[in-house]
Amino acid sequence: MSKCITVHCDSKPIYDIVIEHDFSKLSECIQNLGIKNRKLCIITDSNVEKLYCDDVKAELEKTDNIVMSYAFKAGEEHKNLDTVQDVYEFLIQNRFDRKDILVALGGGVVGDLTGFTAASYLRGIDFIQIPTSLLAQVDSSIGGKTGVDFRAYKNMVGAFHQPKLVYMNTSVLKTLNKRLFNSGFGEILKHGLIKDMDYFQWLDNNSAKINALDNHALEEMIAKSCDIKRMVVENDPTEKGERALLNFGHTLGHAIEKLMNFSLYHGECVVLGMIAALNICVSKGFISALEYKKIIDTFKSYDFLLTVSGISKEEVIHVSKNDKKMDSGQIKFILLKKCGEAYIDRTITDDEMMKALDGIIQ
């Protein structure tokens, strides 16, 4: 089991996404990049450190580079500039220079924070992504978007900084609980809805295998989602246009995530946001009630939450207007012209959002 997807920029290859079933090919990938006689620093969190840091360090040490590690406390609340400063200090104390490499080992929090640190340390050094959550594997590790939260504002500080390599070990997914797995799976369902309805139907048809973590099904699923993400980011590397379509479900989903104090995972909130967006699509006549029902049934087959309580619709709309995706004070709402084809709508009103949230916010 092995797959490789190459990401291009201006028709030139810039990095590979390598999908493997363990870490055994990691040292070979590093050597193929010509990385030698350098310092490598594995950046991870306190949870992932216990699971995989030793294995990854052992593989990296086969490359004859100097390998060290730094772990920060796990959790979204530590994805901030304070943690970045701590990493800076570690790198400075260990005399990392512009030719040394950071290695992000973990989920989206680790990848985003490490990428931002790499983009800003000494005005930019190289980094490698080794994503260990499904969400990071199919979404945040691809495309070069990095960032950290600023006070109460999610991903408000960041930079575009492409990795040198993305290496995925699918076996790590078996350590995720159902909700963490679904946090990534929400993004996978999104890929089908915005770009490839045949893929969405495949996800529905194979729900039993995917829920059982069948190796072949997982590999096919991850490779397809990575390829969709690759296609979008190649067409729009710095989010000037088409890449915004990846925000389907995020406008209201991010607001729900924040208002729930991150007690719900990102993918769970994205699904809630997608349901709201789909409600608007039905009201506009873009998708039928039958198509809507089939999509909701697929969400149900993966045990997603379809409602949330303890917050108000008014709060969700207010918070959504503080999102970094605003454009000249107007929300860029992602909707579906039809299933499998998304577009940007800048005309959605507060009243339409209120109606879209009916039945979701209880």
Secondary structure, DSSP 8 states (H G I E B T S, - for coil): --EEEEEEETTEEEEEEEEESSSTTHHHHHHHTT--S-EEEEEEEHHHIIIIIHHHHHHHHTTTSEEEEEEE--SGGG-BHHHHHHHHHHHHHTT--TT-EEEEEESHHHHHHHHHHHHHGGG--EEEEEE-SHHIIIIITSS-EEEEEETTEEEEEEEE---SEEEEEGGGGGGS-HHHHHHHHHHHHHHHHHH-HHHHHHHHHTHHHHHTT-HHHHHHHHHHHHHHHHHHHHH-TTSSSGGGGGGTTHHHHHHHHHHTTT-S-HHHHHHHHHHHHHHHHHHTTSS-HHHHHHHHHHHHHTT----B-SS-HHHHHHHHTTSTT-BTTB--EEEEEETTEEEEES---HHHHHHHTTTTB-
